[in-house]
């Protein structure tokens, strides 16, 4: 993940999606955010759908 810009090139995407429960497993969220920012074209979007996968079905 952290090498994505080296592999894909900068400004490669219009949209980046991160699914439920992904961010909690990253050892360096700040570094991840920098990578995502570098992957997005100017003015494009990041969508984060976050929450605990363990909370599904609980009240």
Secondary structure, 3 states (H helix, E strand, C coil): CCCHHHHHCCCCEEEEEECCCCHHHCCCHHHHHHHHHHHEEEEEEEEECCCCHHHCCCC
